[in-house]
Amino acid sequence: MRILVTGGAGFIGSALVRHLVRDVGADVLNVDKLTYAGNETSLKVIENAPNYRFLKADICDGQAMNEAFASFKPDRIMHLAAESHVDRSITGAAEFVQTNVMGTFMLLEAARRYWGGLDGDERDAFRFLHVSTDEVYGSLGDEGLFHETTPYDPSSPYSASKAASDHLAIAWHRTYGLPVVVSNCSNNYGPYHFPEKLIPLIILNALDGKPLPVYGQGVNIRDWLYVEDHARALHLIASKGRLGEKYNVGGRNERRNIDVVKRICALMDKMRPKAEPHEALIKYVTDRPGHDARYAIDATRLETELGWKALENFDTGIEKTVAWYLDNEWWWRPLRDGVYSGERLGTLEKKA
Ligand code: NAD
């Protein structure tokens, strides 16, 4: 099995590549542009594996994608490359439209051209998994869940660009017959998460004794999934998912942001007792513009049709995650010192 993964140097992509190379034994070509969010050190444990190789390339570069398909001859594409941080999309949407919409379009076209040249079993077995987010569905009230049939209603430039790319992927199936499957997952957390995102930012700021920024009143709810559970789901969906269908992925672990932050503080009090109480560092800051109130996933289709089940719940996963950051300064220190040191992103306030 030869699998071309895009965005494999990112947070979820690297978890997927590690899973495919080590547990599945697939031959993997990781195609990644290495933006600020791409980090080859996340793949250190498999970098010398004979079934792993890396290509630094932009998915918007049609010729490079055509060449990658022609030389690697993949059986499957798993497309994760994207601009992924909502806050950055608020102040710099152009990159999101470029990579998430145009890049997906270029990749679909390269896949269609390559798949069009396959015959027989190879053509029948080919798959294009487009990896997306639950944020395309917009915001929930106090009740209810996102189902695969929930209408799209994105709020941020990020989620709007992902919604557009989902529509392109499904259209390439309906119009050209490309064997596409789409997955929509809730918020991920776990090791190798770039420190601009809520959970790693809170852990590292707590470690440094810096303020722990909580947007608004901290009452927004996210449905948290451990990244390795997501990686297993993606392999399953790409292997057994029905063509032209969507699969929601989520761990049934809804938490208010403030409760996530307080849980991390409690773990830090336990693991770094000299600096307790970490909760004293919590600082409520101006809310994110267009901040969706609540996300919650109904993963019944994935669970019943494909037999997937999350192995971690939030309590086990967050403890592992905090411990991982405390043990792996070699990974995050260069990012904190050189790429992103924790400043606020995505406000519309004018700078004084
Ligand atoms: P990430 O930002 O950590 O990684 C994105 C990767 O894509 C990086 O390695 C980056 O270098 C690469 N990339 C960006 N632009 C590229 C381009 N033009 N060409 C090639 N490579 C490029 O993102 P992530 O959190 O790992 O998310 C991966 C995918 O999963 C995204 O499509 C995202 O929308 C989706 N998703 C993320 C979450 C989440 O909680 N993080 C949840 C659901 C879905």
Boltz pocket constraint, residues with backbone or C-beta under 6 A from the ligand:
constraints:
  - pocket:
      binder: B
      contacts: [[A, 6], [A, 7], [A, 8], [A, 9], [A, 10], [A, 11], [A, 12], [A, 13], [A, 31], [A, 32], [A, 33], [A, 34], [A, 35], [A, 36], [A, 37], [A, 38], [A, 39], [A, 57], [A, 58], [A, 59], [A, 60], [A, 79], [A, 80], [A, 81], [A, 82], [A, 83], [A, 84], [A, 85], [A, 99], [A, 103], [A, 131], [A, 132], [A, 133], [A, 134], [A, 162], [A, 184], [A, 185], [A, 186], [A, 187], [A, 188], [A, 189], [A, 194]]
      max_distance: 6.0
